[in-house]
């Protein structure tokens, strides 16, 4: 068995977080990966480097977006490994912040409800009578806790069809009946 310490792959994991091993057998890895993926990631030993590079790239992108759009947050450091130190507890530590703490850190402008955000948008747009339109995706995904979905899930009606001698003609399984247009 071989494993990858996921916490050690992250450029900045929450302070005090301990790395842990995710172990899979060779057979499990072969079942999860294509033969090409298995060859590159497992046999040539590039898995850790590939994931580390992806995590560091995403983390650097996150820091850039935050610092470009939030001028009041702390200035980023050159060496991203500084954020992984257990003594670091700042904005880029990987923690999940409460609303109040996020406001203190400069990550959000204000706290409130959806109605407060709509009222502020109307005020900023100088459109006090603007209508609010809420869009939702059908069949499940709502996108946020504010999106409700009352559309019923689609369903398929099924029936069991038993024909004499069918086990000799067709293997068991699910079949669709289709009638061509005339």
N, C-alpha and C positions, 0 to 999 in steps of 0.2 A: 504494500500500500504506500502511496505517496500522497502528500497533502500540500496545500498552499495556505499560508497564514494570511487570511484576507485583510486583517487589520494592518499587517505590515505592508500591504500593497498600497494603502491609502497614504497620500502625501501628508495629510493632517487628520489624524483620528482624534476623537474627543479625549481630552486630558484624562489620564488614568485608565483608559481603555486598554485591555490586555489583548495581544494577538491571540488568535485561536486557530487551530488546524481544522481544515475541512478535508476529511480523508475519504477517498473513493478507491475501490479496487480497480485494477487494470481493466477488468471486464466492464465495470460500470463506466469508466472513461470511454472505452471503445463503443459502448452503447449510446453515449451522449454526443460523441463527436463523429464527424465524417472521417473516413480514412485519411484524407489530406490534413484535416485539422489535428487528428491524433498524431500524425507524423511530425507536423511542425511544432505543436504545443507540448506534447508529452515526450516523444522520443528524442527530439533535439534539445529539450530542456529550455525552450524559450518562453514558456508560459508565464513565468513570473515577470520577465522583462517586458513582454507584450502588455500584460495587464498594468504593470507599473507605469509604463509609458502612457497608456490610455487614461489612467487615473490622474497622472500629473498634468496631462494636456487639458483634461476637463477642469481640474482644480485651478490651473492658471487662467483658463477662460472665465471661470466663475469669479475669481479675484478681479480680473480686468473689468468685467461687467459691473461688479459692485463698485469698484473704485472710480470708474468712468461716470457712473450715474448717481453715486452717493458721495459728494465731496466731503461730508463730515465724518466719514469712517476713517479708521486708522490707516496710515500709509503702509502699503505692502512691503515686505522684505524681498530681497533678491533671491535668497536661498529658501526654497519652499520647505525644506526639511526643518527649518526653524519652527514651523507651525506644528510639527509632529511631536515636539518635546512636551513632556507631561507638565512642565512648569508654565506652558503657554495657555492662557485661557481667554484670549481675545476674540475678535470678530470672526476670524478665519479658523477657529479651532475645530470646526465640524460639529459643534453643539447645536441643539435645537433651542432657540431662545423663546422666552415668553414674549408677549406683545410689549409689555413695559420695558423689558431689557432690550428688545430689538429697537425700540424708540430711543433709549439711552445711547445705544451704539450707533445710531444714525442710519439704521437699515430700513426704517419706515418713517413716513412723515407724521402720521397720526393714527390713533386707534378709534375704532367705531364699528358700527353695523353696516350692512349693505345699504340701508336707507340713508345713512350718513354719507356714504361714498356717492350715492346718486345725487343727493342734495349738493354736495361739494362740486360734482361735475357740472350740474346745472348752473351753479354760481360762477364757476370758472369759465364756462362757455357763454355767460351772460344770456342764458336761455331759461328763465325761471319756469316756463310752461312746457318745456320739452318733455315728450313722452318717453317712458322707459319701455324698451322692448326686450323681453327675455326669450332667448332662443334655447332650444333643447334638442338633443339628439334622440331619435327614436330608438326603442328597443334596448334600453339599459343605461349606458354610460351617460351620466349627467354632467360631469366635468367639475362640479364643485358641490359643497354641502348645501349651497343655496338653490341648486337646480333640482327640481322635483320632476319625476317622470311618471305620468299616469298612463302612457301608452302600453297596452298589453304586449307581452312577448309573443312573437309569431309561433305558431305550433303546427305540427304536422299530424294529420290523422293517420293512424296505422290500423291495419287489420291483418289477421292471420288467415292465410289461404292454405288449406290442406287439400292436396290432390292425391288421388290414389297413385301409388308408385312414384311420387315426386322425389323421394330420397334417392332413387336410381337415376333420375334425370338431372336434378340440380342439387348442389351442395346447400346446406342450411346457410342462411344469411338474410340480409335485407335487400329487397328488390323493388324497383319502381315499375309501375305499370304505365305504359305510354301508348297513346293512340294517335297515329299520324293524322294530320289534317287532310281532308279529301278534296 
